[in-house]
């Protein structure tokens, strides 16, 4: 099994509840999401057409693709609404002090 390496992407003050923060981690575009103080990371690409989540906010754990309205659960990556039919990749997140770190398998 591959090791997970964590990378600092933001502080907890940088991402308010309901906000999405786009980060590049080792060449992988990620959307880091604050769901009521808990942080989650998903690949920043809708599985329907590759659109970025940079122009959207959260409604609870749900993120909406700004282009065609596909809906995903940021806690699991699951598709909640068409036109997407494949889940979005998720990444492990940890908070150390006030630093948000996202993990990449190495």
C-alpha positions as CSV (number, residue, x, y, z in Angstrom):
1,X,0.0,0.0,0.0
2,X,1.3,3.5,-0.9
3,X,2.3,5.9,1.7
4,X,0.3,9.1,2.1
5,X,2.3,12.4,2.1
6,X,0.5,15.5,3.5
7,X,0.9,19.0,2.1
8,X,-0.2,22.3,3.7
9,X,-2.8,24.0,1.5
10,X,-4.4,26.7,3.7
11,X,-5.2,27.7,7.3
12,X,-8.6,27.2,8.9
13,X,-9.1,31.0,8.8
14,X,-8.7,30.9,5.0
15,X,-11.8,28.8,4.3
16,X,-15.0,29.9,6.0
17,X,-17.9,27.4,6.5
18,X,-19.6,26.8,3.1
19,X,-16.6,27.9,1.1
20,X,-14.5,26.1,-1.4
21,X,-10.7,26.8,-1.8
22,X,-8.9,25.6,-4.9
23,X,-5.4,24.3,-4.4
24,X,-2.7,22.7,-6.5
25,X,-1.1,19.8,-4.6
26,X,1.8,18.2,-6.4
27,X,0.1,19.0,-9.8
28,X,-3.3,17.8,-8.7
29,X,-6.0,20.4,-8.6
30,X,-8.2,20.0,-5.5
31,X,-11.3,21.7,-4.1
32,X,-10.9,22.0,-0.3
33,X,-14.3,22.4,1.3
34,X,-15.4,23.6,4.7
35,X,-18.5,21.8,5.8
36,X,-19.5,23.3,9.2
37,X,-15.9,23.4,10.4
38,X,-14.9,20.0,9.0
39,X,-12.6,20.0,6.0
40,X,-12.8,17.7,2.9
41,X,-10.9,17.6,-0.3
42,X,-12.1,16.4,-3.7
43,X,-10.5,16.6,-7.2
44,X,-11.3,19.9,-8.7
45,X,-13.0,18.5,-11.8
46,X,-16.6,17.5,-12.4
47,X,-16.7,13.9,-13.6
48,X,-19.3,14.9,-16.2
49,X,-17.2,17.4,-18.2
50,X,-14.1,18.4,-16.1
51,X,-15.4,21.8,-15.0
52,X,-13.7,23.4,-11.9
53,X,-15.7,23.9,-8.7
54,X,-14.0,27.3,-8.3
55,X,-17.2,29.2,-9.0
56,X,-19.5,27.5,-6.5
57,X,-20.1,27.3,-2.8
58,X,-21.4,24.5,-0.7
59,X,-24.9,23.7,0.6
60,X,-24.0,21.5,3.6
61,X,-21.9,18.7,2.1
62,X,-23.2,19.2,-1.4
63,X,-21.2,20.8,-4.1
64,X,-22.7,21.8,-7.5
65,X,-20.9,21.9,-10.8
66,X,-21.3,25.5,-12.0
67,X,-21.5,24.4,-15.7
68,X,-24.3,21.8,-15.8
69,X,-25.5,21.4,-12.2
70,X,-24.1,17.9,-11.3
71,X,-24.1,17.5,-7.6
72,X,-21.6,15.6,-5.4
73,X,-21.2,14.8,-1.7
74,X,-17.8,16.2,-0.7
75,X,-17.5,13.9,2.3
76,X,-17.5,10.8,0.1
77,X,-17.3,11.9,-3.6
78,X,-20.6,10.3,-4.3
79,X,-22.8,11.6,-7.2
80,X,-26.0,13.0,-5.8
81,X,-27.4,14.5,-9.0
82,X,-27.1,14.2,-12.8
83,X,-25.7,14.7,-15.4
84,X,-22.6,13.2,-13.7
85,X,-22.7,9.4,-13.2
86,X,-19.2,8.8,-11.7
87,X,-18.0,9.8,-8.3
88,X,-15.3,12.5,-7.8
89,X,-12.0,11.5,-6.3
90,X,-11.5,12.3,-2.6
91,X,-8.3,13.0,-0.7
92,X,-7.5,12.6,3.1
93,X,-7.5,15.8,5.0
94,X,-6.0,16.6,8.4
95,X,-5.8,19.8,10.5
96,X,-2.6,20.3,12.4
97,X,-2.9,23.4,14.6
98,X,-4.7,25.7,12.2
99,X,-3.0,24.4,9.1
100,X,-5.1,22.3,6.7
101,X,-3.1,19.5,5.1
102,X,-4.2,17.3,2.2
103,X,-2.8,13.9,1.5
104,X,-1.5,12.4,-1.7
105,X,-0.6,8.8,-2.1
106,X,3.1,8.4,-3.0
